[in-house]
């Protein structure tokens, strides 16, 4: 039985080591952190000897942030002299990679295809020759994976066509009617879930970084300093944060590869402390997958 007490990073490092052994090559691992957790993440890797993956094969870079606004549209303060900011969403990764020198490092290492995925999916298949092969064969510049949506209420974005271009509608932005709509076979019409498992050609990364995406707005709770210098800890959402979504990049392409995969093989997210998509459910999926593939 697999070790039940590994951190997410250790699980991912083990998976990366398996790929390296399979393909007999060292695969560069780039990890995007936030300003709040960057130092802690780096120290965690150092403390654990980079999980035997090799410090020279791992690079960290920090996600950019955007100011937060209150319900009246005024900028919130973190201190008397500092603006309250929040991470700009996973769609900001393109500009961050370019501006932080990550793209330059990739080109120097002759890297042509980049996988971009969420750190909280412990079954993420970060190296997939099938997805890369299909994308290259179809002469496309990006690809993504999907799973069949479990139910209309599942909190995942779904693939669609928008003005003839590939796109994704986020679960917070799709109407109840659309999420429940069915096709002639009785299946959900919008059933292909985007699980944030994507590949991009290196030149596409640069292309995406040079443009701007639309902003998506989220209403969140955020501590702030009021005009009298007092720390305010709200009990309900009081602030707006602005995010770019990675899948908005698809709309700049004529087409992308979409590869449907099995949920039990590639999707074990950790989104909640307990219940659905929690450490408990992810651990079970991980164990089941490992036992099945012994």
N, C-alpha and C positions, 0 to 999 in steps of 0.2 A: 504493500500500500504506500502511495506517495506521502512524503512529509506533509503534515497538516499545519505546520507552524512556520511556513515560509512567508516572507514579505512579498508584496506584488513584484517589486524589482527583482527579487531572487528568482521568482517563477519565470519572469520574462527573460532574465539572464540565462537560465537553464535552457529555455527554448532557443535563444540565440546561439548558445553553444552547440546545441543539436544541429542547427543549420550549418554552422561552421564546419562541424565534423562531416556532415553529409556532403557538402560541396567542396570541402578541403580548401577553404578560404576564410580569411578573417573579414567579417562584415562590420563596417563602421556603424556605430550606434550613437545617434544624436538625440539628446533628451532636452525638451523644452521645459523649463521651470518657471516659477513666478518670482517676483521680487521678494515676496514673503517667505517662500520656502527654498530659494536657491541655495543658500549656504547650508541649510539643514540637509538638503538632498545630497549635496556634494560630500558633506561630512559623513553621511550615512553610507555612501559608496566607499569612501576611504576606510571607514571603520570596518567594513565587511570585505576589504581587499578587492573591491570592485567585482565581487562575486566570481572571482577567478576568470573574469572576462578580459582583463587587461586594461589598465588606465589609458594606454595609448590608443585604444579602440573605442573610447567613449568621449564624447564632447557634450558639454552643457551650454545652453544658451537661454536667455531670459525673455519671456513673453512681454510684449509691450502693453501699456495700459492707457485708458481713456478716463477723463474726468467724469464724476457722477453728479447728477442734478437732483435737487429736491422736487417735491410735488408742485412747486411754483416756478420751476425752471431755473433756479439759482444753483450755482456751483457749491457743493458741500465741501467743508474743510475737515481735514484730518487733525490738524493743529492750527494754531493762529497763523502760521506761516506756510502751511502745506495743504495742497488741494487733495481731497479724497478721490482716489482713482480705483478703477477695477480693471481686471484683465479684459483685453479687447476681443475675446472669443477665438476659437480655433481657426477661423478664417484669417486672422492676423498673422498666421505662421509664415506666410509667403514673404511678406515684407520683413518680418523679423529674421528669417533665414538669410535674406539678401543683405540686410543692413548689419547683421552681426558677424558676417564673414563666413557663415556656414556654407552658403552656395559656393563661395570661392574655394573653400576647403574640399567640397565635394568634387568640383571640377579638377582640382589639383590631384585628387585621388582617382580621377577618370570614372567617377560614378555617373551612370546614365539614368538609372531608375531609382526612385525614392518611394519608400512606403511611409505613409503618414497614418498613424492610428492612435487610439486613445489608450492611455496607460492603465485605465481601470478595467480593461477587458483581458482577463488572464488567459483566455484561449485564443487570443489574437495570433493569426498566422502571418507573421511579419515577412516571411520569405515564401513566395508562392510562384513557382515557375510556370504553372498553368495560367494564372492571371496575367503574368508578364508576357508569356508566349502568345496568348490570344490577342492581347493589346497590340503587340508588335506585328502579328500576322495581319491584323485588320488595319494596320497603319494608323493607329490612333495614338493619342498622346497622354491619355489618362484612363484609369480603370477603377472600379469600385466593387465591393461585395454587397450582397443583399441576403436577407433571410425572409421567409414568409412571415408576415405580421401575425402575431398570436391572436389578437382580437382588436376590434376597433379602438379600444381605449389604451392600447399599449403605447408607451411614451417613446416613440421612435419616429423619425422623419421618414417619408416615403418618396420613392422615385416617381417622376412624372415627366411629361414633355411640356415645356413652356415656350410659346412662340416658336415651336419647332426645334427647340434646343433641350438638351438633357437638363434636368433640374431636380430639386428635392423640396418638398413642402415639410417644414418642421411641424412636429406634433402640436406645438402651441399655436400654430397659425392655420391649421386645417379646420374646416368647419365640421360640426358633428354629422351633418348630412353627407359630406364627402367621405368622411372616415368610415361611415356605415354603408356607403353605396356598394352594390354588388353587380357583378357581370352576369352574362347569360348562364354561366355554369354554377351560379350561386356562391362564387368566391368573392372576397373583397376586391373591388376594382383597383383600389390603391393598396396593394398588399406587399409590394417589394420594399422592405425596410432598409434604409441606409444605416449601417452599423459602424460608420467611421473607420472603415478599412479601405484605404485608397492607395493607388500608385500614380505617380506623376513622372513624366520624362523631365530631366533636369532643365531643359529649355522652357518647358511649360511652367516650371516653378518661377523662373525669371520673368516670364510673360505675365503671370498672375501678380507678381510683386510690383510690377510697374504700373498697375492700374489700381482703381479704388472699388471696393465693394459697397453695397448698401448696408446700412446699419439696422440691426434688429434690436428692439428695445425690451428690456426685462425690468419688472418692478420688484425690488428686493428690499430687505431690511439692511440698514447700514448705520453703524455708529458714526457720530459726527460731533464737531465742536460748534456750539451756537455763538451768536454775536456777543455773548457775555463771557465767552471762553469756557463754558461748562460742557462737559462730556454728556452727550445725549445718547441713551441706548433705547431705541424704539422697540415697541412690542408688536408692531405690524409693519408691512412694507412702506417705506418712506422715501425710497430713492430709485432713480432710473439709471441703469447701466446700459452701455451701448456695445454691441458685439457684431463682429463680422463672422459669418459662417463659412466654413471651408467649402461646403457643397455649392455655394453661390458661384464658385469658380467654374463649375460645369457649364453654366450658361454662356461662357465665353468660348466654348468648344462646339464644333459641329456635332460631335458624338463622343461617347465614352463606352468602354467595355463595362457591362454589368454582369457579374458572375454570382449566381445564386448558390449559396453554401448551406450546409446543415447547421442549424442552431446549436445542436449538442456538440458539434465539432469545433466551432469557431466563435461562439458568443457566450461569454460568461462575465457580464458586466457587474461592477460593484457601484451602485448608485445610492443605496439606502443602508442605514445602520442595521435594519432587520427587515424580515419579510421578503418581498419580491426584489430581485437584483441586489441582494445583500451579500456580505462575506460568506454567510452560511450557504446560500444557493450557489454562489460561484465556486466555493470549495467542493461542493458535491459534484458539480459539472466537471470540475478539474479532475477529481478522483475517478469519476466514471470514464472520462476520456482517456486517462492514463491507463486504467485497467483494460479498457477495450483495445488499446494500441500497444500492449506489452509485446 
